[in-house]
Structure formats: structure tokens, C-alpha cells
Amino acid sequence: MRKALAYLSVVVLFFCACNKVPAPGTFPQASDQPIEFGVQGDASTKGQAAIVSKSALALTDFGVTAVYSAPGESFGAASINYIENYRFGYVTANVESESAFSHAWQGVSPHADTGPVTAKSVYWPLAGTLSFFSYAPYRADANADPAPVPDARDIALEAPVTDSGIRSRLPGYLVGSPLVRVTTAASPADQVDFLCAPPLLNRLRSSNGGQFTLDFSQHRMTQVKFGFNYSGVLADPDHHFVQVSSIEIRGVLNSKYLYFTKAGCVWSDAVSPADKTNPAAAFSTADYRIDTATGGLLSGPSGDVPARDGGNTNHLVLSTDAGTLFLLPQEIPADAELVITYYTGEQHGVPLTSDVLTIPLRTANLTAWPMGKQVRYLITLNIPNQHVSGMTAQVYDWESSGNSHTVQELLPKD
């Protein structure tokens, strides 16, 4: 397992003083004071080396929706969108050797994986306040209208909720704020560590010295990993081995809403993205598989599952560079399943026996996946009898390593 990487814990909003104003006739009238975000300290992205150049930092973008409230008013249903899903990133020249940052994030133009990143600034209003709703990683189509058909977006912004029946099933919902729909990508390699910052409400461009905390420190997903050992005796223990070739989770929730409250962001278990107007609408489910066929499943230097020790404490944790599973926090459905494919082989890699085992995913000691944690299933394969002789599920702190995403995948954070 790679060493967990350090993350940036605080993002600070700051401004530069300017004097010019745009042509009259716009409402709300904009100043010439750009909205900029600053970063402090060393930054790194999940599963990658620490960022030490502007060009590397520029690959990490996040989306911001700013809602305008007129002078004397507070954020609410009457507020209007000032910017919607605006792309913020790090402005760079095409200089790979740069290692010092001026700690300035701002609106940026669409850009490629490498090369220069140009500014596309957005400006504070002359009067009134802005309330900010931010998420990462940035998705250009998050607020597409009309939505694509079929709608395969993993992150989507939906309009504020106006229906009182839906609001009643979103306790604490911040009226006037967007809904964020998150759908876990089918391929583990495409799954991301989705982040959403608690809202910043009613900010003036002149208040607090222009320094506001934008907090992306909370992981919003659940990491899921698996560890294996085996019981029983191989036909030729000196020359035979056991290896897991695929792991599949079947029938878990794959799409949920996250909504904003005054205090933060909350996952909804009462409003289904399949039909949010119907309180009885079921949540959609999906299956997720990782295997050696895609070059993804890793199981240590030799790939061999170990024989169980006396204390049953030597499970080998299997991970994958093609995709650590980032799944939605949820009550594990009663009919969700775990499918394990494994084989025994001889020292030259020739398979001798193989089996596919299907067991319930929900265990007596773990009925729900918690947000911002890693869930690790520890499984003992009974080789002679070809079944699972034991499985426990344990909750660990989040591990900041996993997918080797390279473009616009994660905002530096704690």
C-alpha cells in the first residue's frame, strides 16, 4: 500500500482591490474585483505524488455556484444565480519547472491535461452579497440543460427545490440552494472522491478582509476494500497457491442526492433520483467489479492469498490501481451480494481449481457504509469445502491513496 498523501486542509478566499466597473445596464452590476481562491501549504492529489509545479496544480479544478442577494436581503428563495457551475482552477504558464505558487485560484478557461491554463475571471457585484456552493471534481456538464440523454453524468447540479413535499423529506434543506446528484461510475477506474464544501452564505466583498474558509476537508464517499486469507490444506502446499481473480459487489445504491443545509452537506435517504416527487420511489442499484483481467486487482508482490494464521489476523488486503472503490454511503440493501472468484494454481501459474462464491454483503456487525471512512471486508476462503468460512467487516479511517486519476479529479484537502 502506498503511503497516504498529505492533503491541504483549508482553502481561503481573498481578493485584490480594483477601481474599474463594467458598462452600465447589467444587474446585479459587477465590480472589477475578481473572485479568487487561495491555497496554503503543500498540495497533493489522491493516489499521486505531491504537487510541486503550477502545471500539476492546474489539473485540479472545482465548480462554484454563487447566488446573489440584493442589498438588505439574505440568501433565500428570492435570490438569483450570479454564476452557475463556474470553473475555478490554477492559472499557469507553460513552464513545467515552476515550483513556487502565488496561492491564487480563480476562474479559468477549459484546458487540456498539460500546458498553459488561462484565466477567465468572474467579478464580485458592486453591492449585495454572494452565497457560495462548491463541489469537486469539476464537471463541465454538471448543470447541462437539457440533461443529456441518456444521462450518464457522475455529478449533476439540479435546480433548487420548490416542491413542498420534496422539501419535507430533506430535513434542514437550505431553500434556494441546488441539489447535487452523485452517481457512482460503473468502472472503478472512473470513480472519484467526490467533495462538497459547506455553503458560505451572505458574503460581502468587503467583509472579513475578504478571507473566507471554503472547506473541502470532508470526504463524502465511502472507500470499500477487501482482505483475504484461506483455511484448509492445499494438495501440494510447497508448490500450489491461492489467488483471488475478481471481486464483485451486486445490488448497492448507485445514485443519491446531496443537499445543502446551513451547517453543511447531507446525503438524502428519502428522495430518490429516480423520481424525487414520489416518496415511495425506489433508489437505483448497480454492480461493481474489479478483476485481474483489466490489470487492476493487486494482491501484494506475489499475488498469493496467505494461509490463515492462528489468530486469523493475516488477511491480505487487495487493492487496485485501476480503481479503489469509491461508493455511496448507504444502508446496505438486504439483498446486496458479494461475489468472489478465486482459483488455486501451481508454481508456474497453471490454474488447478477455480470457484465462484456468492455471499450476502450485509453482515451482522456492519449494516451501513459510513461517509468519509474505509470499510474493509476480511474474508476467509475454505479451500477444501469451497465456501467462505468467515467474513467480518471493519471500519477504518480514510486512506488517501487509490485511483491514479490525473485530470481535474480532486481538490487538495485534508
Buried (B, 14 or more C-beta within 10 A) or exposed (E): EBEBBBBBBBBBBBBEEEEEBEEEEEEBBBBBBBBBBBBEEBBBBBBBEEBBBBBBBBBBBBBBBBBBBBEEEEBBEEBEBBBBBBBBBBBBEEEEEBEEBEBBBBBBEEBEEBEBBEBBEBBBBBBBBBBBBBBBBBBEBBBBEEEEEEEEBBBBBBEBBEEEEBBEBBEEBBBBBBBBBBBBBBBBBBBBBBBBBBBBBBBBBEEEEBEBBBBBBBBBBBBBBBBBBBBBEBEEEEEBBBBBBBBBBBBBBBBBBBBBBEEBBBBBBEBBBEEBEEEEBEBEBBBBBBBBEBEBBBBEEEBBBBBBEEEBEBBBBBBBBBBBBBBBBBEBBEEBBBBBBBBBBBEEEEEEBEEEBEBEBBBEEBEBBEBBBBBBBBBBBBBEEBEBBEBBBEBEEBBBBBBBBEEBBBBBBB
